[in-house]
Amino acid sequence: MIVIFIMILERCPSGIPGFDELCEGGFIRDRTYLVSGVSGSGKTIFALQFLVNGAKEYNEPGIFIATEERPQSIREYASTFGWELEKLEDENMLAIVDATSTKIGLPSDEKYVDIRPFDTRSLLDQVISIQDEIGARRAVVDSTTSIGFMINDVPKFRIELLKISTTFEILGLTSIFTCEIVEGSQAISRFGVENFVTEGTVVLRFERSGNVRIRALEIVKMRGTKHSYKMHPFDITDNGIVVYSGEEVITGV
């Protein structure tokens, strides 16, 4: 008799309406995923929504590493969707790391500050400390593009991202890296290496068709799970992103 064992990988639901249906119930837990797109495509919203839903719906604290915006700006932006980040921070369900102020030479009164322009070891030590403090299960790096410009060496950048993603996985963090795409480019990441060090790549399209722009989400890669190969329309609503999983974008994107 031949016995076949099938490993069932635990899921980490994003909670983003319509998205989890496209990938068998959500991200695979303890893996790192890339969310890329042009400016204004909704990358930061997607990442924040992933953390907010994790905290509120699944009791999973999260860490948001802000490399391009000061935390207060992120809190104000999140409030437009009804997300009270400060409340989550007070409840130890969210920690925001200010990795922006030092880079641009400004002081910071945030609780968590990356004190160097960029140092992988320092950043990971802080993530480990925060996880010990709040029991984090999710993490976001928004965005990796600014890290790439700071390192200014693509092979080294790839290695540093691999260090971060692998450490996050060992720590039991399901995480999202965001990155920019140059408008008009057919690439799925800014430096061409970000998608190789992550388990999956989600591209948020925001492209012109005639005199309007169309939003569409495409799962380009997701290891270890079946996923949709179609492009699906999505909207940014007053409550965040909604993906129309039952529909597909055929023309214009």
C-alpha positions as CSV (number, residue, x, y, z in Angstrom):
1,M,0.0,0.0,0.0
2,I,1.3,3.4,-1.0
3,V,0.5,6.2,1.5
4,I,0.7,9.7,0.1
5,F,1.1,12.6,2.5
6,I,-0.1,16.0,1.4
7,M,1.2,19.0,3.3
8,I,-1.5,21.6,3.8
9,L,0.0,25.0,4.1
10,E,-1.6,27.4,6.6
11,R,-3.1,30.5,5.1
12,C,-2.8,34.1,6.2
13,P,-6.0,35.8,5.0
14,S,-5.5,39.4,3.8
15,G,-9.1,40.3,4.6
16,I,-9.1,42.5,1.5
17,P,-12.5,41.8,-0.1
18,G,-12.2,39.7,-3.2
19,F,-8.5,39.1,-3.0
20,D,-8.2,35.9,-1.0
21,E,-10.6,34.2,-3.4
22,L,-8.0,34.6,-6.1
23,C,-5.3,32.5,-4.2
24,E,-7.1,29.7,-2.3
25,G,-7.8,31.7,0.8
26,G,-5.0,34.1,1.1
27,F,-1.2,34.3,1.4
28,I,0.8,31.3,2.7
29,R,1.7,32.0,6.3
30,D,5.2,33.0,7.2
31,R,6.1,34.0,3.6
32,T,7.0,37.3,2.0
33,Y,5.1,38.8,-0.9
34,L,5.8,41.7,-3.3
35,V,3.1,44.3,-4.1
36,S,4.2,46.5,-6.9
37,G,2.7,49.3,-9.0
38,V,3.1,52.8,-10.4
39,S,2.5,55.8,-8.2
40,G,-1.1,56.1,-7.1
41,S,-1.9,52.4,-7.8
42,G,-2.8,51.6,-4.1
43,K,0.3,49.8,-2.8
44,T,0.4,51.5,0.6
45,I,-3.3,51.1,1.0
46,F,-3.1,47.4,0.2
47,A,-0.3,47.0,2.7
48,L,-2.0,49.0,5.5
49,Q,-5.3,47.1,4.9
50,F,-3.4,43.8,5.3
51,L,-2.1,45.0,8.7
52,V,-5.3,46.6,9.9
53,N,-7.4,43.5,9.0
54,G,-4.8,41.3,10.7
55,A,-5.1,43.3,13.9
56,K,-8.8,43.8,14.0
57,E,-10.2,40.6,12.4
58,Y,-7.6,38.0,13.2
59,N,-5.9,39.3,16.4
60,E,-2.5,39.4,14.7
61,P,-0.3,42.4,15.6
62,G,1.7,43.9,12.8
63,I,4.8,46.0,12.1
64,F,4.8,48.8,9.5
65,I,8.3,49.9,8.4
66,A,8.0,53.3,6.7
67,T,11.0,54.1,4.5
68,E,9.4,57.0,2.5
69,E,6.8,58.7,4.6
70,R,6.9,59.9,8.2
71,P,4.6,57.9,10.4
72,Q,2.3,60.8,11.2
73,S,1.5,61.2,7.5
74,I,0.7,57.5,7.3
75,R,-1.6,57.8,10.3
76,E,-3.4,60.7,8.7
77,Y,-3.7,58.9,5.4
78,A,-5.0,55.8,7.0
79,S,-7.7,57.8,8.9
80,T,-9.3,58.7,5.5
81,F,-10.3,55.0,5.3
82,G,-11.5,54.9,9.0
83,W,-8.4,53.1,10.2
84,E,-7.4,54.4,13.6
85,L,-3.7,53.4,13.6
86,E,-2.9,55.2,16.9
87,K,-5.6,53.2,18.7
88,L,-4.0,50.0,17.3
89,E,-0.6,51.2,18.4
90,D,-1.9,52.0,21.9
91,E,-3.3,48.4,22.1
92,N,0.0,46.9,21.0
93,M,-1.6,45.6,17.8
94,L,0.6,47.8,15.5
95,A,4.1,49.2,15.6
96,I,5.3,51.8,13.1
97,V,9.0,52.1,12.5
98,D,10.1,55.6,11.3
99,A,12.8,54.7,8.8
100,T,12.3,58.0,6.9
101,S,13.3,60.9,9.3
102,T,16.9,59.9,9.8
103,K,17.4,59.4,6.0
104,I,16.3,63.0,5.3
105,G,18.1,64.5,8.3
106,L,15.0,65.3,10.5
107,P,14.5,64.5,14.2
108,S,11.8,62.0,15.2
109,D,9.8,61.6,18.4
110,E,8.4,58.3,17.3
111,K,8.7,55.3,19.7
112,Y,10.4,53.2,17.0
113,V,13.1,54.9,14.9
114,D,15.6,53.4,12.5
115,I,18.6,55.6,13.6
116,R,20.7,55.0,10.5
117,P,19.9,55.8,6.9
118,F,19.8,52.1,6.2
119,D,21.4,49.1,7.9
120,T,19.9,45.7,7.5
121,R,21.3,44.4,10.8
122,S,20.0,47.4,12.8
123,L,16.6,47.1,11.1
124,L,16.2,43.4,11.8
125,D,17.3,43.8,15.4
126,Q,14.6,46.3,15.9
127,V,12.0,44.1,14.2
128,I,13.0,41.2,16.6
129,S,12.7,43.5,19.6
130,I,9.3,44.8,18.5
131,Q,8.1,41.2,17.9
132,D,9.1,40.2,21.4
133,E,7.2,43.2,22.7
134,I,3.9,42.9,20.8
135,G,3.9,39.4,19.4
136,A,3.8,40.5,15.8
137,R,2.6,38.1,13.1
138,R,2.6,40.4,10.1
139,A,5.0,43.0,8.7
140,V,5.2,45.5,5.9
141,V,8.2,47.3,4.3
142,D,6.9,50.3,2.4
143,S,8.8,50.6,0.3
144,T,11.8,48.6,-0.9
145,T,12.4,51.1,-3.7
146,S,13.9,53.7,-1.4
147,I,16.2,51.0,0.1
148,G,17.3,50.1,-3.4
149,F,18.3,53.7,-4.2
150,M,20.1,54.0,-0.8
151,I,22.2,50.9,-1.5
152,N,22.7,51.8,-5.2
153,D,24.1,48.4,-6.0
154,V,21.5,45.9,-7.5
155,P,23.3,42.7,-6.6
156,K,23.9,43.9,-3.0
157,F,20.3,45.2,-2.9
158,R,19.0,41.7,-3.8
159,I,21.1,40.1,-1.0
160,E,19.9,42.6,1.6
161,L,16.2,42.0,0.6
162,L,16.9,38.3,0.8
163,K,18.3,38.7,4.3
164,I,15.2,40.7,5.3
165,S,12.6,38.3,3.8
166,T,14.3,35.2,5.1
167,T,14.6,36.6,8.6
168,F,10.9,37.6,8.6
169,E,10.0,34.1,7.6
170,I,12.1,32.6,10.3
171,L,10.5,34.9,12.8
172,G,7.1,33.7,11.7
173,L,6.1,37.0,10.0
174,T,3.8,37.0,7.0
175,S,5.0,40.1,5.2
176,I,4.5,42.4,2.3
177,F,7.2,44.4,0.5
178,T,6.0,47.2,-1.7
179,C,7.9,48.6,-4.7
180,E,7.4,51.1,-7.4
181,I,7.2,50.5,-11.1
182,V,8.0,53.2,-13.6
183,E,4.9,54.2,-15.5
184,G,4.8,52.7,-19.0
185,S,7.3,50.0,-18.1
186,Q,6.5,46.4,-18.6
187,A,8.6,45.4,-15.6
188,I,6.9,44.0,-12.5
189,S,9.5,45.6,-10.1
190,R,11.7,48.7,-10.1
191,F,15.2,47.0,-10.0
192,G,14.3,43.7,-11.5
193,V,15.3,41.6,-8.5
194,E,12.6,42.2,-5.8
195,N,10.3,39.5,-7.3
196,F,13.1,36.9,-7.1
197,V,13.4,37.1,-3.3
198,T,9.7,36.9,-2.5
199,E,7.2,34.0,-2.6
200,G,4.7,35.9,-4.7
201,T,4.2,39.0,-6.7
202,V,1.0,41.0,-6.9
203,V,0.9,43.9,-9.5
204,L,-1.5,46.7,-9.1
205,R,-2.2,48.2,-12.5
206,F,-3.3,51.8,-12.9
207,E,-3.1,52.6,-16.6
208,R,-4.7,54.9,-19.0
209,S,-7.3,53.6,-21.5
210,G,-8.6,56.4,-23.6
211,N,-9.4,59.3,-21.4
212,V,-9.7,57.3,-18.2
213,R,-7.5,55.2,-15.9
214,I,-8.4,51.6,-15.1
215,R,-7.4,49.8,-12.0
216,A,-6.6,46.1,-12.2
217,L,-4.9,43.5,-10.0
218,E,-2.8,40.7,-11.3
219,I,-1.2,37.9,-9.3
220,V,2.0,37.3,-11.4
221,K,3.5,34.7,-9.1
222,M,2.5,32.8,-6.0
223,R,4.5,29.8,-5.0
224,G,2.9,26.8,-3.3
225,T,-0.7,27.7,-4.3
226,K,-3.1,27.9,-7.2
227,H,-4.0,31.4,-8.1
228,S,-5.9,33.3,-10.8
229,Y,-4.0,34.1,-14.0
230,K,-6.4,36.8,-15.0
231,M,-6.4,40.6,-14.3
232,H,-9.3,41.6,-12.1
233,P,-10.6,45.1,-11.6
234,F,-10.5,46.7,-8.2
235,D,-11.6,50.0,-6.6
236,I,-10.2,52.1,-3.8
237,T,-13.3,52.8,-1.7
238,D,-13.9,54.8,1.4
239,N,-13.1,51.6,3.3
240,G,-10.1,50.5,1.4
241,I,-9.5,48.2,-1.6
242,V,-12.2,46.0,-3.0
243,V,-11.2,43.4,-5.6
244,Y,-13.9,42.2,-8.0
245,S,-12.8,38.6,-8.2
246,G,-15.7,37.5,-10.4
247,E,-14.8,40.0,-13.1
248,E,-11.8,40.4,-15.4
249,V,-10.1,43.2,-17.3
250,I,-9.9,42.2,-20.9
251,T,-8.9,45.4,-22.7
252,G,-7.3,48.7,-21.7
253,V,-4.7,47.2,-19.3
